[in-house]
Amino acid sequence: MADFTLPKSLQDENLPHSVKDMSLEEKQQLACDIRQTIIQVVAKNGGHLAPSLGVVELTLALLTVFDPSTDHIIWDVGHQCYPWKLLTKRAKKFNTLRQLHGLAGFPKISESPEFDRFVGGHASVSISAGLGMAMARDLNGTHENVISVIGDGALTGGLAFEALNQAGALNKRMIVVLNENGMSISNNVGALSQFLSRNLAHKNFLTFKEVTGELLKRIPKIGDTLYNIADKGEKSFKTFFTQGMIFEALGFNYIGPIDGNNLEELIRHLEIAKEAEKPILLHIRTKKGLGYPPAENNPSRFHRVPGFEPETGLVPTPKINAEQGPGFTKIFGKSLCELASEDKKIVAICAAMPDGTGLGEFHSRFPDRFIDVGICEEHAVTFAAGMATRGLKPVVCIYSTFLQRAYDQLIHDVCLQNLPVVFCLDRSGLVGEDGASHHGVFDLTYLRSIPHMHVMAPRDESDLPDCLYTALQLGKPCAIRYPAMPTHAKIDEHTEYKLLEVGKGEMLLEAEQKDVCVVAVGHRVHTCIEAIKNTGKNNISLFDARWVRPLPKDQLTELAQTYEGLIFVEENCRAGGFSSACLEFLVDAELMGNCKILRLGIPQEDFAEHGPVEELRKIYGLDAESLAKQFAEFANMVKNG
């Protein structure tokens, strides 16, 4: 970013440690500089704008009260981590945010071992990780503080409550900062709760409560009874008027809610929490997008945003390519609505991403048949299984990377019972700037190994509606995986749904010379067509498998017997993926003979990094230019023996 300018306050070589010694006015000016820098960079690179703008004061307060070099501060999900990156010795590289070989969009230990304590790509993990660190601290005999920062959205995940339950039982010294940036609590109730919490949570009160409790316990015969009555009375009074009842019940001392954008209040309450020897939950309320009116007025639109004009907040209209499809997500949403209008048993389920999975229109048209379960992928799958036992046709729409979290439920609750649940996996394949935690490159591997599961990968937007229609007619578990982005192929308007033959692919290009056949699956098919044309050779055919489970075995048999070389192409991890499935079949059926094999996909050696999708595809040899070169070299090798 040639025009990147870093404010002088962020050039301080002593950051983050100098924050502690700044005056309130200096911190407030630093907060303004942080916001302007984030807006400047995200406008160019894209990213999670509104969540990060909302936690600037929280970040400064944490660095005022705690020592980030020794204390462990864990950011859940990481949508809120941009101020943290700016203040922890990464400001000079902040213009590389989400770019290839640049700063990651999420906390990353390898990027900053001193300050990033845990990878934060998936939600609801911070309390579990923090509790593990607190346990290790006590066993190691050290004294650092452990602070887990989690949003109210991430708190919907069951993993967070499992950790809260365990933390309360173990009574470990740790702090959970619950950052609520929604508007679910009314102002009147919030003000009363803040008033009561400010008094009841003061460290003098906590000390008084503990001392009094010990005195009551020492009274002969009736001491324990009096203590229990007093303890219950204090909790019932406090939690009756606050949102803290559930956290108190789980063994946490609850403070809040307080204004999470008020630096003085934050620092004061964090100091109180720091003095406690028990688990503390500090409930704060922040405003998403604070300091940037377009994000304040439309926080969901600016939660994750592509590049935009910082002066207006407007996202430039992308240039329309007549040869480019409309995008899988859009076509999926349209098709599901059409099918649901004819079949009232179809129900749509998502895990906190209705718009991202294309279900916005479905929600509007069929509100009684739409369920957003929150960030609860495991629950979404078993919930759908329950519906399926009663004759409904649940369609579970989840990003590929997040369905990984429900692997046991896929096996035990759906496939073991052979229930007709349809899984639509958006964001499959490489997803770009969100990086390693979000790439959907394992779904073919983890899905195809499960008995009863059917797996399809449509090649383009016109193929997707028929895949969806077929999946809904199967009466068995079925997954459809596709990317969010459009294919680079002109797509005809879909007018009629047809039932696809299970386990049957389609020959798209048949060469005169039967030397090499490319066997591709999913959205790389059109790229393979382009690559084959670019080779200028007339001895390379192309077969679209479409089905990963069951494989098109009869057609694969014919291909292995006809061609001297087969090239398998997938945008999935090669280990256990589509090409592995094909090789397993060919070997077991003794069809390999002298047939030469080339497998192209994502290597297993490491997780794919973040960066523009096309740059990543070039790295892994999956773009049209790289494929053409590999196809030509392989064809020459086959032809020349």
PEHU-V163483 format. One record per residue. N is the residue number from 1. RES is the residue in three letters. SS is DSSP state (H for helix, E for strand, L for the rest). PSI is psi in radians with two decimals (999 if undefined). D_FIRST is the distance of its C-alpha to the first C-alpha in Angstrom with 1 decimal. Layout:
N:RES:SS:PSI:D_FIRST
N:RES:SS:PSI:D_FIRST
This chain:
1:MET:L:1.74:0.0
2:ALA:L:-0.59:3.8
3:ASP:L:0.32:5.6
4:PHE:L:2.18:5.5
5:THR:L:2.24:9.2
6:LEU:L:2.15:11.6
7:PRO:L:2.64:15.1
8:LYS:H:-0.64:17.8
9:SER:H:-0.50:19.7
10:LEU:H:-0.01:17.1
11:GLN:H:0.01:17.2
12:ASP:L:2.05:20.9
13:GLU:L:-0.29:21.8
14:ASN:L:-0.03:24.7
15:LEU:L:2.55:22.9
16:PRO:L:-0.09:24.1
17:HIS:H:-0.42:27.7
18:SER:H:-0.26:27.5
19:VAL:H:-0.69:27.2
20:LYS:H:-0.60:30.9
21:ASP:H:0.01:32.0
22:MET:L:2.65:30.0
23:SER:L:2.90:32.0
24:LEU:H:-0.71:31.7
25:GLU:H:-0.70:30.2
26:GLU:H:-0.68:27.5
27:LYS:H:-0.68:26.7
28:GLN:H:-0.64:26.6
29:GLN:H:-0.69:24.1
30:LEU:H:-0.66:22.0
31:ALA:H:-0.73:22.2
32:CYS:H:-0.75:20.9
33:ASP:H:-0.68:17.9
34:ILE:H:-0.80:17.2
35:ARG:H:-0.77:17.5
36:GLN:H:-0.65:15.2
37:THR:H:-0.75:12.4
38:ILE:H:-0.79:13.2
39:ILE:H:-0.77:13.4
40:GLN:H:-0.80:10.1
41:VAL:H:-0.76:8.3
42:VAL:H:-0.56:11.1
43:ALA:H:-0.57:11.1
44:LYS:H:-0.79:8.0
45:ASN:H:-0.30:9.0
46:GLY:L:2.87:12.6
47:GLY:E:-2.92:15.0
48:HIS:L:1.64:18.1
49:LEU:H:-1.05:17.7
50:ALA:H:-0.78:21.3
51:PRO:H:-0.70:22.7
52:SER:H:-0.66:20.3
53:LEU:H:-0.50:20.7
54:GLY:H:-0.30:24.4
55:VAL:L:0.36:24.7
56:VAL:H:-0.83:23.0
57:GLU:H:-0.68:26.6
58:LEU:H:-0.76:27.9
59:THR:H:-0.79:25.3
60:LEU:H:-0.67:26.2
61:ALA:H:-0.74:29.9
62:LEU:H:-0.69:29.8
63:LEU:H:-0.33:28.3
64:THR:H:-0.71:31.0
65:VAL:H:-0.57:33.9
66:PHE:L:2.83:33.0
67:ASP:L:1.88:31.8
68:PRO:L:-0.28:28.9
69:SER:L:-0.41:29.8
70:THR:L:-0.73:33.3
71:ASP:L:2.65:33.4
72:HIS:E:1.95:32.1
73:ILE:E:2.07:29.8
74:ILE:E:2.15:29.2
75:TRP:E:2.04:26.9
76:ASP:L:2.44:28.4
77:VAL:L:-0.91:26.2
78:GLY:L:0.00:23.0
79:HIS:L:-0.34:21.8
80:GLN:L:0.22:22.2
81:CYS:L:0.00:20.4
82:TYR:H:-0.77:17.0
83:PRO:H:-0.65:18.7
84:TRP:H:-0.76:20.5
85:LYS:H:-0.73:17.5
86:LEU:H:-0.61:16.1
87:LEU:H:-0.15:19.6
88:THR:H:1.04:20.5
89:LYS:H:0.52:18.6
90:ARG:H:0.20:15.3
91:ALA:H:-0.72:13.4
92:LYS:H:-0.38:11.6
93:LYS:H:0.15:10.2
94:PHE:H:-0.43:9.8
95:ASN:H:-0.20:6.1
96:THR:H:0.14:7.6
97:LEU:L:2.22:10.2
98:ARG:L:0.15:12.3
99:GLN:L:2.77:10.5
100:LEU:L:2.21:13.0
101:HIS:L:0.17:14.0
102:GLY:L:-2.85:11.7
103:LEU:L:2.44:13.3
104:ALA:L:2.73:15.9
105:GLY:L:-0.04:16.4
106:PHE:L:2.85:19.9
107:PRO:L:2.45:21.7
108:LYS:L:1.99:22.1
109:ILE:L:-0.73:24.7
110:SER:L:-0.39:23.5
111:GLU:L:-0.63:20.1
112:SER:L:1.40:21.9
113:PRO:L:-0.45:25.7
114:GLU:L:-0.59:26.5
115:PHE:L:-0.52:25.1
116:ASP:L:1.90:24.6
117:ARG:L:-0.30:28.3
118:PHE:L:2.48:28.3
119:VAL:L:2.36:26.1
120:GLY:L:0.91:25.7
121:GLY:L:-0.59:25.0
122:HIS:L:2.61:28.4
123:ALA:L:2.81:30.2
124:SER:L:0.25:33.3
125:VAL:L:-0.25:33.2
126:SER:H:-0.62:32.5
127:ILE:H:-0.71:36.1
128:SER:H:-0.82:37.6
129:ALA:H:-0.75:35.2
130:GLY:H:-0.72:35.8
131:LEU:H:-0.69:39.6
132:GLY:H:-0.69:39.5
133:MET:H:-0.67:37.7
134:ALA:H:-0.68:40.3
135:MET:H:-0.79:43.1
136:ALA:H:-0.69:41.8
137:ARG:H:-0.83:41.5
138:ASP:H:-0.66:45.2
139:LEU:H:-0.56:46.4
140:ASN:H:-0.21:44.6
141:GLY:L:0.45:46.0
142:THR:L:-3.12:42.7
143:HIS:L:0.27:41.8
144:GLU:L:2.70:38.2
145:ASN:L:2.62:37.3
146:VAL:E:2.15:35.9
147:ILE:E:2.11:33.9
148:SER:E:2.15:32.9
149:VAL:E:2.07:30.7
150:ILE:E:2.44:31.4
151:GLY:E:2.84:30.9
152:ASP:L:-0.47:33.9
153:GLY:L:-0.79:32.6
154:ALA:H:-0.46:32.5
155:LEU:H:-0.22:35.9
156:THR:H:-0.32:37.4
157:GLY:L:2.38:37.2
158:GLY:H:-0.55:40.5
159:LEU:H:-0.65:39.0
160:ALA:H:-0.71:38.1
161:PHE:H:-0.56:41.8
162:GLU:H:-0.73:43.2
163:ALA:H:-0.72:41.3
164:LEU:H:-0.75:42.4
165:ASN:H:-0.77:46.0
166:GLN:H:-0.68:45.9
167:ALA:H:-0.73:44.3
168:GLY:H:-0.67:47.0
169:ALA:H:-0.68:49.7
170:LEU:H:-0.34:48.5
171:ASN:L:0.69:48.0
172:LYS:L:2.55:45.2
173:ARG:L:1.92:43.4
174:MET:L:2.80:40.0
175:ILE:E:2.29:38.0
176:VAL:E:2.11:36.6
177:VAL:E:1.94:34.3
178:LEU:E:1.88:34.6
179:ASN:E:1.79:31.8
180:GLU:E:1.99:33.1
181:ASN:L:0.31:30.7
182:GLY:L:-3.03:33.0
183:MET:L:0.62:35.8
184:SER:L:-0.36:38.8
185:ILE:L:2.19:40.6
186:SER:L:2.75:42.2
187:ASN:H:-0.71:41.8
188:ASN:H:-0.88:45.5
189:VAL:H:-0.70:45.8
190:GLY:H:-0.71:42.5
191:ALA:H:-0.75:43.8
192:LEU:H:-0.75:47.2
193:SER:H:-0.69:45.6
194:GLN:H:-0.70:43.4
195:PHE:H:-0.82:46.5
196:LEU:H:-0.73:48.5
197:SER:H:-0.66:45.9
198:ARG:H:-0.61:45.2
199:ASN:H:-0.77:48.8
200:LEU:H:-0.36:49.7
201:ALA:L:-0.01:46.7
202:HIS:L:2.50:47.1
203:LYS:H:-0.53:47.5
204:ASN:H:-0.65:51.0
205:PHE:H:-0.75:52.0
206:LEU:H:-0.73:50.7
207:THR:H:-0.77:52.7
208:PHE:H:-0.73:55.8
209:LYS:H:-0.75:55.6
210:GLU:H:-0.77:55.7
211:VAL:H:-0.79:58.5
212:THR:H:-0.71:60.5
213:GLY:H:-0.74:60.1
214:GLU:H:-0.67:61.4
215:LEU:H:-0.75:64.4
216:LEU:H:-0.71:65.3
217:LYS:H:-0.45:65.2
218:ARG:L:-0.17:67.8
219:ILE:L:2.17:70.4
220:PRO:L:2.43:73.1
221:LYS:L:-0.87:73.5
222:ILE:L:0.09:71.4
223:GLY:H:-0.86:68.3
224:ASP:H:-0.68:66.1
225:THR:H:-0.79:67.2
226:LEU:H:-0.70:66.4
227:TYR:H:-0.79:63.0
228:ASN:H:-0.71:62.1
229:ILE:H:-0.80:63.3
230:ALA:H:-0.72:61.4
231:ASP:H:-0.80:58.2
232:LYS:H:-0.67:58.5
233:GLY:H:-0.77:59.3
234:GLU:H:-0.77:56.3
235:LYS:H:-0.73:54.0
236:SER:H:-0.67:55.6
237:PHE:H:-0.81:55.4
238:LYS:H:-0.87:51.8
239:THR:H:-0.32:50.5
240:PHE:H:-0.62:52.7
241:PHE:L:0.02:50.6
242:THR:L:3.02:47.1
243:GLN:L:0.15:44.8
244:GLY:L:0.07:45.5
245:MET:H:-0.82:48.6
246:ILE:H:-0.61:47.1
247:PHE:H:-0.66:45.2
248:GLU:H:-0.70:48.3
249:ALA:H:-0.49:50.3
250:LEU:L:0.05:47.9
251:GLY:L:0.16:48.6
252:PHE:L:2.51:45.6
253:ASN:E:2.19:46.1
254:TYR:E:2.30:44.2
255:ILE:E:2.16:42.4
256:GLY:E:-3.04:41.1
257:PRO:E:2.60:39.6
258:ILE:E:2.91:37.9
259:ASP:E:1.89:35.1
260:GLY:L:-0.02:31.9
261:ASN:L:0.21:29.9
262:ASN:L:1.87:32.5
263:LEU:H:-0.79:31.6
264:GLU:H:-0.79:35.1
265:GLU:H:-0.76:36.7
266:LEU:H:-0.84:34.3
267:ILE:H:-0.76:34.9
268:ARG:H:-0.77:38.6
269:HIS:H:-0.58:38.9
270:LEU:H:-0.62:36.8
271:GLU:H:-0.71:39.2
272:ILE:H:-0.84:42.1
273:ALA:H:-0.61:40.8
274:LYS:H:-0.53:40.1
275:GLU:H:-0.31:43.8
276:ALA:L:2.61:45.2
277:GLU:L:0.21:46.7
278:LYS:L:2.98:46.4
279:PRO:L:2.31:43.7
280:ILE:E:2.38:42.1
281:LEU:E:2.02:40.2
282:LEU:E:2.00:38.2
283:HIS:E:1.99:37.6
284:ILE:E:2.74:34.8
285:ARG:E:2.07:33.7
286:THR:L:2.84:30.1
287:LYS:L:2.04:28.6
288:LYS:L:2.39:25.8
289:GLY:L:0.18:22.9
290:LEU:L:2.30:24.4
291:GLY:L:-0.10:22.7
292:TYR:L:1.71:21.1
293:PRO:H:-0.76:24.1
294:PRO:H:-0.66:23.0
295:ALA:H:-0.59:22.5
296:GLU:H:-0.71:25.7
297:ASN:H:-0.41:27.6
298:ASN:L:1.20:26.5
299:PRO:L:-0.56:25.5
300:SER:L:-0.63:26.3
301:ARG:L:-0.60:24.0
302:PHE:L:0.22:21.1
303:HIS:L:-0.96:22.2
304:ARG:L:2.06:19.8
305:VAL:E:2.52:17.8
306:PRO:L:-2.97:15.5
307:GLY:L:2.59:12.7
308:PHE:L:2.96:14.5
309:GLU:L:1.96:14.9
310:PRO:L:-0.48:14.7
311:GLU:L:-0.60:17.5
312:THR:L:-0.39:19.9
313:GLY:L:0.06:18.9
314:LEU:L:2.40:19.7
315:VAL:L:2.13:18.3
316:PRO:L:2.44:18.1
317:THR:L:2.17:21.1
318:PRO:L:2.60:20.3
319:LYS:L:2.30:22.0
320:ILE:L:2.20:25.4
321:ASN:L:2.01:26.4
322:ALA:L:-0.38:30.2
323:GLU:L:0.19:30.4
324:GLN:L:2.43:28.5
325:GLY:L:2.98:30.4
326:PRO:L:-0.19:30.1
327:GLY:L:2.41:29.0
328:PHE:H:-0.75:31.3
329:THR:H:-0.77:30.8
330:LYS:H:-0.78:31.9
331:ILE:H:-0.64:34.9
332:PHE:H:-0.86:36.0
333:GLY:H:-0.76:36.2
334:LYS:H:-0.78:38.1
335:SER:H:-0.72:40.4
336:LEU:H:-0.68:41.3
337:CYS:H:-0.75:42.2
338:GLU:H:-0.77:44.5
339:LEU:H:-0.66:46.1
340:ALA:H:-0.50:46.6
341:SER:H:-0.40:48.3
342:GLU:H:-0.38:51.0
343:ASP:L:1.84:51.2
344:LYS:L:-0.06:51.5
345:LYS:L:-0.18:51.3
346:ILE:E:2.23:47.6
347:VAL:E:2.42:45.6
348:ALA:E:2.37:41.8
349:ILE:E:2.36:40.3
350:CYS:E:2.92:36.7
351:ALA:L:1.36:35.2
352:ALA:L:0.15:33.2
353:MET:L:1.09:31.1
354:PRO:L:-0.75:33.2
355:ASP:L:-0.72:30.5
356:GLY:L:-0.50:28.3
357:THR:L:0.10:31.4
358:GLY:L:0.33:32.5
359:LEU:L:0.19:35.5
360:GLY:H:-0.84:34.9
361:GLU:H:-0.69:37.5
362:PHE:H:-0.75:39.9
363:HIS:H:-0.73:39.7
364:SER:H:-0.70:40.6
365:ARG:H:-0.58:43.4
366:PHE:L:1.11:44.9
367:PRO:H:-0.52:44.3
368:ASP:H:-0.26:47.4
369:ARG:H:0.34:46.1
370:PHE:E:2.28:42.5
371:ILE:E:2.16:41.8
372:ASP:E:1.98:38.6
373:VAL:L:0.00:39.5
374:GLY:L:-2.92:36.4
375:ILE:L:1.20:34.6
376:CYS:L:1.19:37.9
377:GLU:H:-0.68:37.6
378:GLU:H:-0.80:40.8
379:HIS:H:-0.71:42.7
380:ALA:H:-0.74:41.3
381:VAL:H:-0.82:42.8
382:THR:H:-0.62:46.2
383:PHE:H:-0.80:46.4
384:ALA:H:-0.68:46.1
385:ALA:H:-0.72:48.7
386:GLY:H:-0.74:51.1
387:MET:H:-0.74:50.7
388:ALA:H:-0.53:51.3
389:THR:L:-0.31:54.6
390:ARG:L:0.36:55.8
391:GLY:L:0.01:55.1
392:LEU:L:2.93:51.7
393:LYS:E:1.42:48.9
394:PRO:E:2.36:45.8
395:VAL:E:1.96:42.4
396:VAL:E:2.04:39.9
397:CYS:E:1.87:36.3
398:ILE:E:2.53:33.9
399:TYR:E:2.54:30.6
400:SER:H:-0.82:31.5
401:THR:H:-0.50:29.9
402:PHE:H:-0.41:31.8
403:LEU:H:-0.36:35.2
404:GLN:H:-0.53:35.2
405:ARG:H:-0.23:36.3
406:ALA:H:0.54:39.5
407:TYR:H:-0.73:40.7
408:ASP:H:-0.69:44.1
409:GLN:H:-0.62:44.6
410:LEU:H:-0.80:44.0
411:ILE:H:-0.99:46.6
412:HIS:H:-0.73:49.2
413:ASP:H:-0.41:49.0
414:VAL:H:-1.06:48.3
415:CYS:H:-0.65:49.1
416:LEU:L:-0.59:52.0
417:GLN:L:0.02:53.6
418:ASN:L:0.85:52.4
419:LEU:L:2.51:51.3
420:PRO:L:1.26:49.7
421:VAL:L:2.31:46.3
422:VAL:E:2.22:43.4
423:PHE:E:2.12:40.0
424:CYS:E:1.93:37.0
425:LEU:E:1.66:34.0
426:ASP:E:2.90:30.8
427:ARG:L:0.66:27.4
428:SER:L:2.66:29.3
429:GLY:E:-2.84:27.6
430:LEU:L:2.33:24.0
431:VAL:L:-0.11:22.0
432:GLY:L:-2.23:18.4
433:GLU:L:-0.36:15.9
434:ASP:L:-0.39:18.8
435:GLY:L:-2.73:19.9
436:ALA:L:-0.69:23.2
437:SER:L:-0.20:25.1
438:HIS:L:-0.20:24.6
439:HIS:L:2.30:25.1
440:GLY:E:1.11:28.5
441:VAL:L:0.27:29.7
442:PHE:L:-0.06:33.0
443:ASP:H:-0.72:34.9
444:LEU:H:-0.61:37.0
445:THR:H:-0.86:38.0
446:TYR:H:-0.31:39.0
447:LEU:H:-0.71:40.6
448:ARG:H:-0.27:42.7
449:SER:L:-0.16:44.6
450:ILE:L:2.18:46.2
451:PRO:L:2.56:49.6
452:HIS:L:-0.31:50.1
453:MET:L:2.29:46.4
454:HIS:E:2.48:45.5
455:VAL:E:2.19:42.0
456:MET:E:2.63:40.6
457:ALA:L:1.67:37.2
458:PRO:L:2.55:37.2
459:ARG:L:-0.44:35.5
460:ASP:L:-3.11:34.2
461:GLU:H:-0.49:34.6
462:SER:H:-0.35:38.1
463:ASP:H:-0.48:39.3
464:LEU:H:-0.80:38.2
465:PRO:H:-0.71:40.8
466:ASP:H:-0.60:43.6
467:CYS:H:-0.76:42.3
468:LEU:H:-0.78:42.3
469:TYR:H:-0.77:45.7
470:THR:H:-0.76:47.1
471:ALA:H:-0.68:45.8
472:LEU:H:-0.33:47.5
473:GLN:H:-0.20:50.7
474:LEU:H:-0.68:50.8
475:GLY:L:0.40:52.3
476:LYS:L:2.89:50.5
477:PRO:L:2.37:47.2
478:CYS:E:2.43:44.4
479:ALA:E:2.43:40.6
480:ILE:E:2.16:38.3
481:ARG:E:2.40:34.8
482:TYR:L:2.79:32.0
483:PRO:L:2.98:28.2
484:ALA:L:-0.62:26.7
485:MET:L:2.76:24.9
486:PRO:L:2.80:27.1
487:THR:L:2.75:28.7
488:HIS:L:1.08:28.1
489:ALA:L:2.45:31.7
490:LYS:L:2.20:33.7
491:ILE:L:2.26:35.6
492:ASP:L:2.62:39.1
493:GLU:L:2.25:40.1
494:HIS:L:2.15:41.8
495:THR:L:-0.42:45.3
496:GLU:L:2.38:47.5
497:TYR:L:2.40:47.2
498:LYS:L:2.61:48.8
499:LEU:L:2.13:49.8
500:LEU:L:2.57:48.3
501:GLU:L:2.23:50.5
502:VAL:L:2.31:49.7
503:GLY:L:0.62:48.5
504:LYS:L:2.21:48.3
505:GLY:L:-2.83:45.4
506:GLU:E:2.28:45.2
507:MET:E:2.08:45.2
508:LEU:E:-0.61:42.6
509:LEU:E:2.20:42.9
510:GLU:L:1.93:46.1
511:ALA:L:2.70:46.3
512:GLU:L:-0.80:49.6
513:GLN:L:2.21:49.4
514:LYS:L:1.10:49.3
515:ASP:L:-0.98:47.3
516:VAL:E:2.45:44.2
517:CYS:E:2.22:43.2
518:VAL:E:2.17:39.8
519:VAL:E:1.84:40.4
520:ALA:E:2.85:37.3
521:VAL:L:2.44:36.8
522:GLY:H:-2.71:34.5
523:HIS:H:-0.07:31.5
524:ARG:H:-0.13:31.1
525:VAL:H:-0.84:34.3
526:HIS:H:-0.58:32.8
527:THR:H:-0.63:30.3
528:CYS:H:-0.65:33.3
529:ILE:H:-0.83:35.1
530:GLU:H:-0.74:32.3
531:ALA:H:-0.75:32.3
532:ILE:H:-0.74:36.1
533:LYS:H:-0.62:36.1
534:ASN:H:-0.34:33.6
535:THR:H:-0.44:35.9
536:GLY:L:0.21:38.6
537:LYS:L:2.67:41.2
538:ASN:L:0.39:44.2
539:ASN:L:0.37:45.0
540:ILE:E:2.07:42.3
541:SER:E:2.97:43.0
542:LEU:E:2.22:41.0
543:PHE:E:2.19:42.4
544:ASP:E:1.95:40.7
545:ALA:L:-0.63:42.2
546:ARG:L:-0.83:41.0
547:TRP:E:2.27:43.0
548:VAL:E:-0.54:42.0
549:ARG:E:2.12:45.1
550:PRO:L:2.58:47.7
551:LEU:L:2.70:46.6
552:PRO:L:1.29:48.1
553:LYS:H:-0.72:50.6
554:ASP:H:-0.72:53.0
555:GLN:H:-0.64:50.3
556:LEU:H:-0.66:48.7
557:THR:H:-0.81:52.2
558:GLU:H:-0.71:52.7
559:LEU:H:-0.76:49.3
560:ALA:H:-0.55:50.1
561:GLN:H:-0.32:53.5
562:THR:H:-0.69:52.3
563:TYR:L:2.61:49.2
564:GLU:L:-0.36:49.0
565:GLY:E:2.47:45.4
566:LEU:E:2.35:43.3
567:ILE:E:2.16:39.5
568:PHE:E:2.28:38.3
569:VAL:E:2.25:34.8
570:GLU:E:2.63:33.3
571:GLU:E:1.19:30.0
572:ASN:E:2.82:31.6
573:CYS:E:2.26:32.4
574:ARG:L:-0.60:34.9
575:ALA:L:1.96:37.1
576:GLY:L:0.07:39.6
577:GLY:L:-2.64:37.8
578:PHE:H:-0.83:39.0
579:SER:H:-0.61:39.7
580:SER:H:-0.73:41.5
581:ALA:H:-0.75:43.7
582:CYS:H:-0.74:44.6
583:LEU:H:-0.69:45.5
584:GLU:H:-0.79:47.6
585:PHE:H:-0.83:49.5
586:LEU:H:-0.67:50.0
587:VAL:H:-0.82:51.2
588:ASP:H:-0.57:53.5
589:ALA:L:0.07:54.9
590:GLU:L:0.82:55.4
591:LEU:L:0.01:53.6
592:MET:L:-0.82:51.3
593:GLY:L:-2.25:53.8
594:ASN:L:0.23:52.1
595:CYS:L:2.21:49.2
596:LYS:E:2.59:45.9
597:ILE:E:2.40:42.9
598:LEU:E:2.19:39.1
599:ARG:E:2.18:37.1
600:LEU:E:2.19:33.4
601:GLY:E:-2.77:31.4
602:ILE:E:2.17:29.3
603:PRO:L:2.80:30.7
604:GLN:L:-0.19:32.3
605:GLU:L:-0.62:31.2
606:ASP:L:2.95:28.2
607:PHE:L:2.47:26.3
608:ALA:L:2.41:23.5
609:GLU:L:-3.03:20.1
610:HIS:L:2.71:17.2
611:GLY:L:2.96:14.8
612:PRO:L:2.44:15.1
613:VAL:H:-0.78:18.9
614:GLU:H:-0.55:19.2
615:GLU:H:-0.68:17.4
616:LEU:H:-0.73:19.7
617:ARG:H:-0.62:22.7
618:LYS:H:-0.70:22.0
619:ILE:H:-0.71:22.2
620:TYR:L:0.15:25.5
621:GLY:L:0.53:26.9
622:LEU:L:0.11:27.1
623:ASP:L:2.92:25.3
624:ALA:H:-0.74:27.6
625:GLU:H:-0.80:27.0
626:SER:H:-0.71:27.5
627:LEU:H:-0.74:30.5
628:ALA:H:-0.75:32.1
629:LYS:H:-0.78:32.0
630:GLN:H:-0.66:33.6
631:PHE:H:-0.80:36.1
632:ALA:H:-0.77:37.2
633:GLU:H:-0.72:37.6
634:PHE:H:-0.71:39.6
635:ALA:H:-0.70:41.7
636:ASN:H:-0.74:42.6
637:MET:H:-0.75:43.5
638:VAL:H:-0.79:45.7
639:LYS:H:-0.61:47.4
640:ASN:L:0.05:48.1
641:GLY:L:999:49.4
